[in-house]
Amino acid sequence: MSTSPTPLVTGEKATRREEILSAAAELFARHGFHGVGIDDIGAAVGISGPALYRHFRSKDAMLGEMLNSISHYLLDGGRARVDATADPQQALAELVEFHVDFALTHPSLITVQERNLANLTDADRKQVRALQRRYVEIWVKVIRDAVPGVGERQARSAAHAVFGLINSTPYNRHLDDDELAVLLRRLALGALQSAA
């Protein structure tokens, strides 16, 4: 429910930038940030490596935009889901569904986000961390509203535990996406409801 259609769309040239960032995300997830060169990314989108500099000033800038875009997408989408309902139980279910859908649709972004925060510039890392904290705070409030008796620290720990569960999807492909989505939603909601 974000204002952008996918997690990587930003700026005026969203289509080409999104294509480049999506290819970079796949490569970073598979080979690691340091295992991928600018020429590899260019080859993945059918242009020369140096031609990428028309879109991004560096590989670091590409990673920064990628992780900032993901963080904005999650924050905006989470906020939109919660704002759309006054029922705390429904808001919790919506948050879980949103995060599960994100993880299943973008497993490479989950992997890149988990593994590459340390590779960001200081400025990008601070911004991503700030956005992530705001996303967690949405979850904390909704968990506390939906599950009576849960304190703030418990709610924060529960949110992070559920992120770990849901974000395990790149490594958990024993079921098809529809079955896995149902299972992850059920497990996440069950875990959150038992947090009190």
N, C-alpha and C positions, 0 to 999 in steps of 0.2 A: 504493500500500500504506500510505498514511497513515492515521492514526486518524480523520481527517475525510474524508467522501466526496468533497468537492471543495475546491479551494484557497481558497474564500472563506467556508467555514462556520466561524463562531466564535460563542460566546455562546449564550444561551438561545433567542433568537428567530432561530435560524439561517436558517430558510426565508425570512422577510421580509428579513432583513439580507442574505442571499445574493442575493436578487432585486435589491435596491437596489445592492449592490456590483457585480453582474454588469452591470446597466444602466449604472452609472457607468463601469465599465471600458470598455464599448463606446464610450461617449461620449468619454471621455478619450482613447482610442486614435484615434478619428476626428477630434476637434476640438482635442485638447490640453487639459491640465488647466485652463489659464486661459481657454480658449474655451468652457467649459461652466459654466453657472450652476446653482444649487440648484434653480431652477424647471425647468430642462431635465431634470435627473435625476428630479425628482418626476413630471413629465409622462410620462417613459419607463416609470414603474411605476404610473401611474394615480392618483397622489395629488398634493396641492399641494406646492410646494417647502418651505414652512414645516413641513408635516407630517413631513418627513424629520428634523427636529430631535428628534422622539421617538425616533429610532433612532441618530442621530449628532449630536454637538454642533456639527460644522462640516464643510465640504467637505474641509478639511485632515485632520480626524480620519478621514473616509471613506477618503482616499488612504492615510493611515497604516495603517489596519486592512487595507486591500486589499494593500499591499505587504508588510506583516508576515505576513499570512495566506499569501501566495504563498511567501514565504521559509520559513515554518514547514512548509508543505506539501512543498516540495522537500527540505528537510532531513530531515523525518520519513520521506518516501517513499524517499529515497536510502538512508538508514540501514536502513530495513526491507528493501529489496532486497538490500543487502550482507550484512546479518545472516542472511538466509535461505539463504545458500550459503557453503560453505567453499572452493569452487573460484574462484581469482582471475579466470580467464577468464570464467567464468559470471557472476561479480559485475560485471565490466566490461560484459558484454553486457546485464545487467539494468539497470545505471545508464544506459547509452545508450538502451535501450528506454524506460525510465521518462521520461527527459528528452524524448525524441522524442514520446512520447504526450502529455506535458504541453503541449509546444509546438504540436502539431497540434490538440489539443482546446481550447486556450485562447490563440489567437493575439492576442486583444486584451490579455490579461494580460501577454504577452511585450512587446508594444508599450508598454504603460503602465509596466512595470518598467524598460524601457530608457530611456524619455524623461522620467520624472518623479521620479527619485531626488532631484534637486536641489530639487524642490517640497515635500519632506517637512520637517516640523519637525526641529530638531537631534536631539531625543530619538528620534524615529522613524527618522531616517536612521542614527543610531548602531546602533540595534537591528537594522535591516534589514541593514546592512553586516556586523554580527557574525554574523547568521544565514547570510548569503551566504558569509562566510569559512569557517564550519563546513561548509557544503555542499561548497565547493571542497576542503576538507581530506579529505573522504570520497573524492572523485575522485582526489586526489593519492595517497592510500594505495593505492587499488585499482589505479591505473595503475602504480605502482611494483611492486606485487605481481604484476601480470599481464604486465608488459613488462620482462623482465630488462635491466639496464643503464641504465635511465632514472633520472636523478638527480632530486632534489626540485624544483629550479628548472625542469627540462625538463618534468616531470610537471605542474607548476602552469601553465606556459605552454601545454602541450598541452590541459589541461582547459579553459582559457579560449578557446583556438582552437576547440575542439569546441563549446563553448557558442555561440560566434559562428556556426558552421555551422548548428547546430540551431535557434538563435533567429532565423535568417533566414526561417523559415517564413511569417511574416505577409506577407512580400514575395515569396514564391516559391510561386505557385499554378499552375504549369504542368502538374502531375500531380494526379490525385485523391489523397486522403489516404492510401489504402492503398499506392499506388505510391510516393508521396513518403516514407512511413514506411520502406519497405524500402530505398529509396535513401539516406536519411539515416542509417539504421543501418549500412549497408554502408560509406558514406563515413566516418562517425565512427570505426567500429572499425578500418577500414583506416588512417586517419590516426593513431590512437592506437598501433596495432601497429607503425607505422613510426617512432615517436618515438625509439627507441633509437639 
